[in-house]
Amino acid sequence: ALPIYTAGIDIFAKFSAYIKNTRKDANDNLEKALVKALKRLDDYLNTPLPDEIDAYSTEDITTSNRKFLDGNELTLADCNLLPKLHVLKVVTKKYRNFQIPPEFSGVWRYLSSAYVRDEFVNTCPAEREIGRA
């Protein structure tokens, strides 16, 4: 499968296991697994895509600044992943006092890019609605 479709593929499973867990002794390991999955997504989002690297440029681009998985336009893969990431952000904060690590700049750039798009804002559940679910 193309990386765009596998990026973040296990995040929701790790999130579900973490949030549904009732055993305190398992929490640390489940949180670590979620952070590891988020880190993989962050690494993917921060790795320049081939079209971001100019073979003729003297500048060495080491970090991507794209807004979405496959560039600066929303794709179907984003429409699948972003709502899950938003729910994860809201629910883990409310029920586990967990926050996506601030150093995950790629993930935060990705979410911020979504929050300014009408398509996302108009279809995404509000934080208070997610909290009630």
Legacy VTK file of the C-alpha trace (Angstrom):
# vtk DataFile Version 3.0
C-alpha trace
ASCII
DATASET POLYDATA
POINTS 133 float
0.000 0.000 0.000
1.095 3.567 -0.608
2.470 5.389 2.453
-0.299 7.985 2.198
-2.857 5.253 2.959
-0.867 3.573 5.709
0.204 6.755 7.536
-1.602 6.780 10.855
-3.279 3.456 10.104
-2.860 2.053 13.627
-3.516 5.258 15.567
-7.229 4.694 16.062
-6.712 1.094 17.262
-4.077 2.262 19.783
-6.369 5.124 20.861
-9.328 2.740 21.338
-7.283 0.323 23.433
-5.956 3.197 25.563
-9.292 4.899 26.121
-11.299 1.703 26.795
-8.754 0.282 29.203
-9.996 -0.145 32.769
-6.794 -1.585 34.269
-4.572 1.154 35.690
-1.472 -1.067 35.462
-1.897 -1.339 31.677
-2.318 2.400 31.083
1.373 3.299 30.764
2.056 0.682 28.093
-1.093 1.564 26.161
-0.168 5.261 26.290
3.354 4.458 25.070
1.886 2.473 22.156
-0.339 5.429 21.231
2.585 7.866 21.416
4.651 5.522 19.232
1.864 5.419 16.610
1.559 9.229 16.719
5.351 9.505 16.370
5.243 7.367 13.207
2.618 9.718 11.760
4.675 12.731 12.840
7.778 11.295 11.148
5.798 10.709 7.962
4.362 14.239 7.975
7.806 15.765 8.573
9.575 13.739 5.879
9.686 15.696 2.613
7.766 14.167 -0.283
9.741 13.709 -3.524
8.081 16.752 -5.118
9.164 18.932 -2.183
12.804 18.151 -2.892
14.286 20.162 -5.746
17.110 18.164 -7.280
18.654 21.358 -8.682
18.483 23.374 -5.478
21.488 23.926 -3.247
19.176 23.971 -0.224
18.863 20.707 1.607
15.226 20.293 2.647
15.230 18.071 5.690
11.737 18.785 7.017
8.485 18.957 5.127
6.119 21.878 5.617
3.177 20.395 3.707
-0.284 20.760 5.191
-1.698 17.306 4.517
-0.602 13.702 3.959
0.075 14.021 0.249
0.809 17.728 -0.134
-1.119 20.947 0.385
-4.516 19.679 -0.753
-6.956 17.522 1.181
-7.264 13.960 -0.111
-9.543 11.066 0.733
-6.842 9.710 3.064
-6.951 12.979 5.043
-10.745 12.861 5.203
-10.401 9.435 6.780
-7.602 10.222 9.246
-8.242 13.819 10.369
-11.644 13.279 12.057
-10.180 10.331 13.996
-7.196 12.417 15.042
-9.521 15.209 16.190
-11.624 12.779 18.273
-8.427 11.303 19.728
-7.175 14.769 20.712
-10.432 15.719 22.465
-11.242 12.397 24.155
-7.754 11.574 25.458
-7.506 15.068 26.976
-10.883 14.756 28.697
-10.644 11.178 29.970
-6.903 10.543 30.333
-5.488 14.069 30.629
-3.282 13.123 27.681
-2.138 15.593 25.065
-0.482 14.951 21.744
3.153 15.795 22.558
3.920 19.411 21.558
7.159 18.316 19.882
5.117 16.380 17.293
5.198 19.409 15.003
4.025 17.467 11.951
0.872 16.228 13.696
0.091 19.705 15.068
0.699 21.320 11.653
-1.617 18.699 10.143
-4.413 19.384 12.638
-3.979 23.169 12.355
-4.200 22.903 8.567
-7.498 21.049 8.920
-8.980 23.483 11.439
-8.829 26.357 8.935
-10.596 24.408 6.173
-14.356 24.928 5.894
-14.874 21.331 4.746
-13.361 20.096 7.974
-14.830 22.645 10.379
-18.344 22.249 8.972
-18.355 18.453 9.154
-16.309 17.858 12.275
-18.162 17.318 15.549
-17.668 20.088 18.092
-15.499 19.261 21.092
-18.468 19.474 23.479
-20.413 16.978 21.340
-17.515 14.519 21.376
-17.274 14.863 25.152
-20.916 13.836 25.527
-20.659 10.785 23.285
LINES 1 134
133 0 1 2 3 4 5 6 7 8 9 10 11 12 13 14 15 16 17 18 19 20 21 22 23 24 25 26 27 28 29 30 31 32 33 34 35 36 37 38 39 40 41 42 43 44 45 46 47 48 49 50 51 52 53 54 55 56 57 58 59 60 61 62 63 64 65 66 67 68 69 70 71 72 73 74 75 76 77 78 79 80 81 82 83 84 85 86 87 88 89 90 91 92 93 94 95 96 97 98 99 100 101 102 103 104 105 106 107 108 109 110 111 112 113 114 115 116 117 118 119 120 121 122 123 124 125 126 127 128 129 130 131 132
